[in-house]
Amino acid sequence: MLLNWRSEAGTRKHQPIVQLPLDDLRAAISARSHLLINPAAFGNFQYMVEAERQPVGWITLDISESNRRHGNCEIGYTIGAEFRGRGYGRSALAALIPIAFDRSQFNLERLAAVASIENIASCRVLESNGFTREGILRGLLIINGRRVDHAAFGLLRSDWKRE
């Protein structure tokens, strides 16, 4: 399923997904399985998004070692084409934010995300969860052979607590 979602035209339209053979994808997922949530954790934490006990996509917290020192991370997500438009991305992000900010779990201070400026749905997911649009990153990523502008979003723990 994950391999199929990574191959979908709608996913590849807005993300620079590197196509991996199934065995390589399995190895990448297996390499992350040892990562534990704790206030000092860093790494790429990827979770399946489920609806009615069925996988519908994924969501990722990417905490680099250098960002960990500052309490920062990057968030990304994808919902499978057949499940889009039902609020699953919004709900998955809403569920992950408290875990990211919880002092006994990831203990982060700032969540960052980018979305292709053409991906209106993804921008709405972020804004509906309290993220602030902070600017446009011109030509940030190469997607399907062309440089694509992305909107930069951020959410501070102090902003989230006010909601």
Rosetta blueprint (number, residue, H / E / L):
1 M L
2 L H
3 L H
4 N H
5 W H
6 R H
7 S H
8 E L
9 A H
10 G H
11 T H
12 R H
13 K H
14 H H
15 Q L
16 P L
17 I L
18 V L
19 Q L
20 L L
21 P L
22 L H
23 D H
24 D H
25 L H
26 R H
27 A H
28 A H
29 I H
30 S H
31 A H
32 R H
33 S L
34 H L
35 L L
36 L L
37 I L
38 N L
39 P L
40 A L
41 A L
42 F L
43 G E
44 N E
45 F E
46 Q E
47 Y E
48 M E
49 V E
50 E E
51 A E
52 E L
53 R L
54 Q E
55 P E
56 V E
57 G E
58 W E
59 I E
60 T E
61 L E
62 D E
63 I E
64 S L
65 E H
66 S H
67 N H
68 R H
69 R L
70 H L
71 G L
72 N E
73 C E
74 E E
75 I E
76 G E
77 Y E
78 T E
79 I E
80 G L
81 A H
82 E H
83 F H
84 R L
85 G L
86 R L
87 G L
88 Y H
89 G H
90 R H
91 S H
92 A H
93 L H
94 A H
95 A H
96 L H
97 I H
98 P H
99 I H
100 A H
101 F H
102 D L
103 R L
104 S L
105 Q L
106 F L
107 N L
108 L L
109 E L
110 R E
111 L E
112 A E
113 A E
114 V E
115 A E
116 S E
117 I L
118 E L
119 N L
120 I H
121 A H
122 S H
123 C H
124 R H
125 V H
126 L H
127 E H
128 S H
129 N L
130 G L
131 F L
132 T E
133 R E
134 E E
135 G E
136 I E
137 L E
138 R E
139 G E
140 L E
141 L E
142 I E
143 I E
144 N L
145 G L
146 R E
147 R E
148 V E
149 D E
150 H E
151 A E
152 A E
153 F E
154 G E
155 L E
156 L E
157 R H
158 S H
159 D H
160 W H
161 K H
162 R H
163 E L
